[in-house]
Structures are given as structure tokens and as C-alpha cells.
């Protein structure tokens, strides 16, 4: 899998979760679930449009996937 930067022109949590889900599916979802301390089914639900994961879950998944979420003040794109 080639690495690429993913940027969003505005904050959209659904887009971010979709990106995490896409990357997770491209890798081993079962292994990722173990790394973040969740069941595979729980991870699928958390990253789906039906989930409402805690920030700690999003952060653990991002860390396991090697993603660094970037926050910056509005207007500094």
C-alpha cells in the first residue's frame, strides 16, 4: 500500500472516520482491533457511519494506522 496524504478542506468527522475505515480495511482489521483493544465487530461499528466513537478510540486507531491527525486554527490551510 502506498502512503498518501489525506487532507480535508474543512472539518468533517464523517470523512475522517471513513478515511480511517478505508485504511483499516486495506490492512488486517482483526490485527488492528487487537492493537486498539477492541473486538473486530466493535471496530467495524466504531468506524462505520452508524458508530459514534469516543475521541480516545479515534486516537488509538489513528496511532495504530500511523496516521497523525492535524488540528490547526481556521483560516490556516
Secondary structure, DSSP 8 states (H G I E B T S, - for coil): --------SS--HHHHHHHHHHHHHHS-HHHHHHHHT--HHHHHHHHSTT----HHHHHHHHHHHT-------TT--
